[in-house]
């Protein structure tokens, strides 16, 4: 997964360099009235790397049945729509609802004691399919030719369509709640082409909610107190 993440970063950098070279090389300005529009729309395609931040409970230190509980990362794809409204010369507001598909966040357990036929290492996979509703405040720099930089910051609300919060109890189950809330921040680049604005972007998503639905009867759940979401997202926005 770390190899895939590095590959995505390298591809993003090369793509930005290519677009920047094109943008600065063009003497003709494209879409010069774009900043005067009160609102505009677009679509989003992206790749994300997500993992779970876990905090151990008192039960973890009081028992030797589980020695290690370590989260793992996963990759997925993003598809969404975007609407941006103009507030001023440099400020805009943006809504970017998305469907986040694929990937299965996981937690690896190292067991101190095992049952007959049970391995000492267990990986609990937690698949997710999210409907995400991010809302951002966007600050844009001055335009230089066909290029400009922007910063975003805001909040997001997620609904996990794959949530197992209502599943029947099983000894190896970890239940995650259906809803999540968090903060987001990122940086992006506008490249003005003749018929479209291409905007590659990277952002960090930091979950604030405790997604863990605790249950003292569940072996792999009772050693955890808090589970929060973390995500790095590489997006490509195509705006009208």
C-alpha angles and dihedrals in degrees: 000000000000088000090054091048092051089048091053091050092050092049091048092051092048091048092050092049091051093048092044091052090050093046095051093041093057113091093187115081116228127209093002093171094054095103091054094062115105091214141357138180140223148161130252132216121178154151125230139193113206137178140166125254108215131195117198123234128226087260089068093062094040097057136048096204090098119034102174134027109181126169122227130207131237139189131235142163130252128212123176154133128255136206122185127191126197118238099168145323094304106013131078136164120226137195115196112176111188144180111225111200134183137015128091119229112214146189120216117213127198108203124215093197127023138195124236109295094008120125121230091238120057128180118203110203118209110190119197138193109186135197101202129194111193121181117191142183108220127205116194128196124226114287117256109196106302094342139080138161127226140187126212134196132170149102136292136200120204134196115198109214090189095054114143095199092120096044120121115263118269127172093244097043127120112191121210124193121246098236132058136179130195152146128263136197132173152142130243143175130226117214113187112214124178097266106013142028112234114204120183112193142179123200140171121224119203117191117217100183124090100239094185115109097203123219120173090203094064116089098212095036103050093065090061126074104176134019120187131178126244126184141173113202130196110196138180114204122197110198130189 
